[in-house]
Amino acid sequence: MSGIRYVRGDATVPSVKGVKLIAHVCNDLGGWGKGFVLAVSRRWPEPEAAYRVWHRDRAANDFGLGAVQFVQVEQYVWVANMIGQRGTRTGSKGVPVRYEAIDRALGHVADRAAELKASVHMPRIGCGLAGGKWSRVEPLITGRLTERGVPVTVYDHGDGV
């Protein structure tokens, strides 16, 4: 048992009490416009604006694979912009997902979740446009979050599986 709770619904609308941290994967090119980020932007403008500034000023900050930017969007809700994909397209170097970067980013998310006493909510990160396999991502979440006692809910959107 992974310790991850799976539900059908929208990861941007977690229906639990307490502090919530919504984690998702971003690319390292500064692109924001497809996939789960659209749902994030429909609810809050701050994560996209912060990501774009973070990317633009990357020469002077930690922007890069494995880094995480935490953006508070409501009193008890934070969004974690995790840089976990190299580029946006599948090419000669394979799919964009970078499991090592997601693993490192999840470590930062676990630390912040512990500080905030937050639960973590996410779609199946790295498995949409990034082209990753859930069988590789799920153990990273278990190892970095649930084994540290951080409650994690993964959301499957829509009616079908």
C-alpha positions as CSV (number, residue, x, y, z in Angstrom):
1,M,0.0,0.0,0.0
2,S,1.5,3.3,-1.1
3,G,-0.3,5.5,1.5
4,I,-1.5,7.7,-1.3
5,R,-5.3,8.4,-1.3
6,Y,-6.8,8.4,-4.8
7,V,-9.9,10.3,-5.6
8,R,-11.8,11.4,-8.7
9,G,-12.0,15.2,-8.9
10,D,-10.1,18.5,-9.4
11,A,-6.8,18.8,-7.6
12,T,-7.2,22.6,-7.4
13,V,-10.3,22.1,-5.1
14,P,-9.1,19.9,-2.3
15,S,-12.0,19.3,0.1
16,V,-10.1,18.7,3.4
17,K,-9.5,20.8,6.4
18,G,-6.2,22.5,7.3
19,V,-3.4,23.8,5.2
20,K,-3.2,22.4,1.6
21,L,-0.3,22.3,-0.7
22,I,-1.1,21.7,-4.4
23,A,1.9,20.3,-6.2
24,H,2.4,20.1,-10.0
25,V,5.2,19.7,-12.5
26,C,6.4,22.6,-14.7
27,N,9.0,22.6,-17.5
28,D,12.4,24.3,-17.5
29,L,11.7,26.5,-20.5
30,G,9.3,29.0,-18.9
31,G,6.3,27.7,-20.8
32,W,3.0,27.7,-19.1
33,G,-0.1,27.1,-21.2
34,K,-1.0,23.4,-21.5
35,G,-2.1,20.7,-19.1
36,F,-2.8,21.1,-15.4
37,V,-1.4,24.6,-15.2
38,L,-4.5,25.8,-17.1
39,A,-6.7,24.6,-14.2
40,V,-4.3,26.3,-11.7
41,S,-4.5,29.6,-13.7
42,R,-8.3,29.4,-13.9
43,R,-8.4,29.5,-10.1
44,W,-5.5,31.8,-9.2
45,P,-3.3,34.1,-11.3
46,E,-0.4,34.2,-8.8
47,P,1.3,30.8,-9.6
48,E,1.7,31.6,-13.3
49,A,2.8,35.1,-12.6
50,A,5.4,34.0,-10.0
51,Y,6.6,31.2,-12.3
52,R,7.1,33.6,-15.2
53,V,9.1,36.0,-13.0
54,W,11.1,33.1,-11.5
55,H,12.0,31.9,-15.1
56,R,12.8,35.4,-16.4
57,D,15.2,36.1,-13.5
58,R,16.7,32.5,-13.5
59,A,20.3,33.8,-13.8
60,A,19.9,35.2,-10.3
61,N,17.9,32.5,-8.6
62,D,17.5,28.7,-8.2
63,F,15.2,28.1,-11.2
64,G,16.1,24.7,-12.7
65,L,15.4,21.0,-12.6
66,G,14.5,19.9,-9.1
67,A,13.7,23.4,-7.8
68,V,10.3,24.3,-6.3
69,Q,8.6,27.7,-6.0
70,F,5.9,27.9,-3.3
71,V,3.1,30.4,-3.9
72,Q,0.5,31.2,-1.4
73,V,-2.9,31.6,-3.1
74,E,-5.3,31.6,-0.2
75,Q,-5.0,31.7,3.6
76,Y,-4.7,27.9,3.8
77,V,-3.7,27.0,0.2
78,W,-0.2,27.0,-1.4
79,V,0.8,26.0,-4.9
80,A,4.1,24.3,-5.5
81,N,5.6,24.9,-8.9
82,M,8.0,22.0,-9.3
83,I,10.5,22.0,-12.2
84,G,10.4,18.4,-13.2
85,Q,10.5,18.3,-17.0
86,R,13.2,19.2,-19.5
87,G,11.5,21.0,-22.3
88,T,8.0,20.3,-23.6
89,R,8.3,17.8,-26.4
90,T,9.3,14.2,-26.8
91,G,12.4,14.1,-29.0
92,S,15.7,12.3,-29.4
93,K,16.4,12.5,-25.7
94,G,13.0,10.8,-24.9
95,V,10.1,12.2,-23.0
96,P,10.3,15.5,-21.1
97,V,9.8,14.1,-17.6
98,R,12.9,14.0,-15.4
99,Y,12.3,11.6,-12.5
100,E,15.4,12.7,-10.6
101,A,14.2,16.3,-10.7
102,I,10.7,15.3,-9.5
103,D,12.2,13.3,-6.7
104,R,14.4,16.2,-5.6
105,A,11.4,18.6,-5.9
106,L,9.2,16.3,-3.8
107,G,11.9,16.4,-1.1
108,H,11.4,20.2,-0.9
109,V,7.6,19.8,-0.9
110,A,7.9,17.3,2.0
111,D,10.0,19.8,4.0
112,R,7.5,22.7,3.3
113,A,4.5,20.4,4.0
114,A,6.0,19.5,7.4
115,E,6.7,23.1,8.2
116,L,3.1,24.1,7.3
117,K,1.5,20.9,8.7
118,A,-0.1,20.7,5.3
119,S,-1.6,17.9,3.2
120,V,-0.4,17.6,-0.4
121,H,-2.7,17.4,-3.4
122,M,-1.8,16.7,-7.0
123,P,-2.8,15.3,-10.3
124,R,-0.7,12.3,-11.5
125,I,2.4,14.6,-11.8
126,G,4.8,14.0,-14.7
127,C,2.4,11.6,-16.4
128,G,0.5,13.9,-18.7
129,L,2.3,16.1,-21.2
130,A,5.6,15.2,-19.6
131,G,5.2,11.6,-20.8
132,G,6.1,9.9,-17.5
133,K,5.0,6.6,-16.1
134,W,3.0,6.5,-12.9
135,S,4.7,3.3,-12.0
136,R,7.9,5.4,-11.7
137,V,6.4,8.5,-10.1
138,E,4.3,6.8,-7.4
139,P,7.3,5.3,-5.5
140,L,8.9,8.8,-5.4
141,I,5.8,10.3,-3.8
142,T,5.6,7.4,-1.3
143,G,9.3,7.7,-0.5
144,R,9.5,11.5,-0.1
145,L,6.0,12.2,1.3
146,T,3.8,9.5,2.7
147,E,6.7,7.6,4.4
148,R,7.4,10.9,6.2
149,G,3.8,11.1,7.4
150,V,2.6,13.7,4.9
151,P,-0.9,13.0,3.8
152,V,-1.1,12.9,-0.1
153,T,-4.2,12.8,-2.3
154,V,-3.9,12.2,-6.0
155,Y,-6.7,13.4,-8.2
156,D,-7.9,11.7,-11.4
157,H,-9.9,14.2,-13.4
158,G,-13.0,13.4,-15.4
159,D,-15.3,10.3,-15.6
160,G,-13.1,7.7,-17.4
161,V,-9.9,6.2,-16.1
